[in-house]
């Protein structure tokens, strides 16, 4: 029995080393692809301080690496929304936190705004297209029930409109027509006005 235990002991360090390599590769891919989406595996390996062979040992293709990066991004966005306290903060504050989580996510994953990123897969888990709208709709409905948001329009419609506003603001940043702070401030003010939150007018400083 002792011999079997001694033989199995190194497995855990190897798994830890593999996890560190994977994390380093994904961090490098986030940075490198965020700067230039057509960057190759060699550049990602250099940034991660690992060999090209190590990258391919964990990710058999560039597409597989991008897919893994998107899965990680989706999980991080979901975690940001969890941390934003959307279900208990005052509705207008919760709406501001929702938008801020989106901006923090996009700053961390700028490749998602890159117009040259012609192939970005949908994640299998925590897909923002499926996870985000219901959470925002629930927030808006809570605000309507509390009298903080005007309730003449359906919460689902308002949620879609707010998400559309953030997409438009992100496009303005990408096109160089607005700075990130200005676009974020205008997006928040527009979202508050759309929901007709009390005190929305002039709430966002430019």
C-alpha positions in Angstrom: 0.0 0.0 0.0 2.8 2.4 0.8 4.3 2.0 -2.6 1.0 2.8 -4.3 0.7 6.0 -2.1 4.2 7.1 -3.1 3.5 6.6 -6.7 0.2 8.6 -6.7 1.5 11.5 -4.6 2.9 13.7 -7.5 -0.5 13.8 -9.3 -1.8 16.8 -7.4 1.3 19.0 -8.1 1.0 18.2 -11.8 -2.6 19.2 -11.8 -1.7 22.4 -10.0 1.0 23.1 -12.5 -1.4 22.5 -15.4 -4.0 24.8 -13.9 -1.4 27.6 -13.5 -0.3 27.1 -17.1 -3.9 27.2 -18.3 -4.6 30.4 -16.3 -1.5 32.1 -17.6 -2.4 31.2 -21.2 -5.9 32.5 -20.9 -4.7 35.7 -19.2 -2.2 36.1 -22.0 -4.8 35.4 -24.7 -7.2 38.0 -23.1 -4.4 40.7 -23.3 -2.9 39.8 -26.7 -6.2 39.2 -28.5 -7.6 42.4 -26.9 -4.8 44.3 -28.5 -4.9 42.5 -31.8 -7.4 39.8 -32.5 -5.5 38.2 -35.4 -2.5 37.5 -33.1 -1.2 33.9 -33.3 -0.5 31.2 -30.8 3.2 32.0 -30.7 2.5 35.6 -29.5 0.1 34.2 -26.8 2.7 31.7 -25.7 5.4 34.4 -25.4 3.1 36.6 -23.3 2.2 33.6 -21.1 5.9 32.8 -20.7 5.3 29.2 -21.9 6.3 27.3 -25.0 4.1 27.0 -28.0 4.0 23.3 -27.4 2.5 23.9 -23.9 -0.2 26.1 -25.4 -1.2 23.4 -27.8 -1.0 20.7 -25.1 -3.9 22.5 -23.4 -5.7 24.0 -26.4 -5.4 22.0 -29.6 -6.3 25.0 -31.8 -6.6 28.7 -31.7 -10.4 28.3 -32.0 -10.4 26.1 -28.9 -8.4 28.7 -27.0 -10.8 31.4 -28.0 -13.7 29.3 -27.0 -12.2 28.6 -23.6 -11.5 32.3 -23.1 -15.1 33.2 -23.9 -16.3 30.6 -21.4 -14.1 32.2 -18.8 -15.3 35.7 -19.8 -18.9 34.7 -19.4 -18.3 33.2 -16.0 -16.6 36.5 -14.9 -19.4 38.6 -16.2 -21.9 36.5 -14.2 -19.8 36.9 -11.1 -19.7 40.7 -11.6 -23.5 40.8 -11.7 -23.7 38.5 -8.6 -21.5 41.0 -6.8 -23.5 44.0 -7.8 -26.3 43.3 -5.4 -28.9 43.9 -8.1 -31.8 42.4 -6.2 -31.6 44.4 -3.0 -29.9 47.8 -3.8 -32.2 50.7 -4.5 -33.5 50.3 -8.1 -31.7 53.4 -9.6 -28.5 52.4 -7.8 -28.9 48.8 -8.9 -29.3 50.0 -12.5 -26.1 52.0 -12.3 -24.3 49.0 -10.8 -25.7 46.8 -13.7 -24.2 49.1 -16.3 -21.0 49.5 -14.4 -20.6 45.7 -14.3 -20.9 45.7 -18.1 -18.3 48.4 -18.5 -15.9 46.6 -16.2 -16.4 43.4 -18.2 -15.7 45.1 -21.5 -12.6 46.8 -20.2 -11.3 43.4 -19.2 -12.3 41.8 -22.5 -11.8 44.5 -25.1 -11.6 41.8 -27.8 -15.4 41.7 -27.6 -15.6 45.2 -29.0 -13.0 44.5 -31.8 -14.8 44.9 -35.2 -12.2 42.5 -36.7 -13.2 39.7 -34.3 -15.4 38.1 -36.9 -15.6 34.7 -35.0 -16.4 34.8 -31.3 -18.3 31.7 -30.1 -21.3 31.7 -27.8 -20.4 30.2 -24.4 -21.9 27.0 -23.3 -22.5 28.2 -19.7 -23.4 31.7 -18.4 -24.2 32.9 -21.9 -24.8 36.7 -21.4 -27.5 36.6 -24.1 -29.5 34.3 -21.9 -28.4 35.3 -18.4 -28.3 39.1 -18.6 -31.7 40.2 -19.9 -33.8 38.3 -17.2 -31.7 39.7 -14.4 -32.1 43.3 -15.7 -35.8 42.7 -16.3 -36.2 41.5 -12.7 -34.4 44.6 -11.5 -36.6 46.9 -13.6 -39.8 45.1 -12.5 -38.7 45.5 -8.8 -38.2 49.2 -9.4 -41.6 49.5 -11.0 -43.3 47.7 -8.1 -41.5 50.0 -5.7 -42.5 53.1 -7.6 -38.9 54.0 -8.4 -39.4 53.4 -12.1 -42.4 54.3 -14.3 -44.5 51.3 -15.1 -46.3 52.2 -18.3 -43.9 50.1 -20.4 -43.2 46.4 -20.0 -40.1 45.6 -18.0 -38.8 43.2 -20.7 -39.0 46.0 -23.3 -37.1 48.4 -21.0 -34.5 45.8 -20.3 -33.9 45.2 -24.0 -33.7 49.0 -24.5 -31.2 49.5 -21.7 -29.0 46.7 -23.1 -29.3 48.3 -26.5 -28.1 51.7 -25.1 -25.0 50.1 -23.6 -24.2 48.4 -26.9 -24.6 51.7 -28.7 -22.4 53.5 -26.2 -19.8 50.8 -26.6 -19.9 51.2 -30.4 -19.4 54.9 -30.0 -16.3 54.2 -27.9 -14.9 51.8 -30.4 -15.5 54.2 -33.3 -13.7 57.0 -31.4 -16.7 59.2 -31.2 -16.9 59.2 -27.4 -14.5 58.6 -24.6 -15.3 55.7 -22.3 -16.2 58.0 -19.3 -18.5 60.2 -21.4 -20.2 57.2 -23.0 -20.7 55.5 -19.7 -22.2 58.7 -18.2 -24.5 59.3 -21.1 -25.6 55.7 -21.1 -26.5 55.8 -17.4 -28.4 59.1 -17.8 -30.2 57.8 -20.8 -31.1 54.5 -19.0 -32.5 56.4 -16.0 -34.5 58.7 -18.2 -35.8 55.7 -20.2 -37.0 54.1 -17.0 -38.1 57.5 -15.8 -36.4 57.1 -12.5 -36.8 59.9 -9.9 -34.1 62.5 -10.3 -32.8 61.1 -13.5 -32.4 64.4 -15.3 -28.9 65.7 -14.9 -27.8 62.7 -12.8 -24.9 61.8 -15.0 -22.0 64.2 -15.1 -20.2 64.6 -18.4 
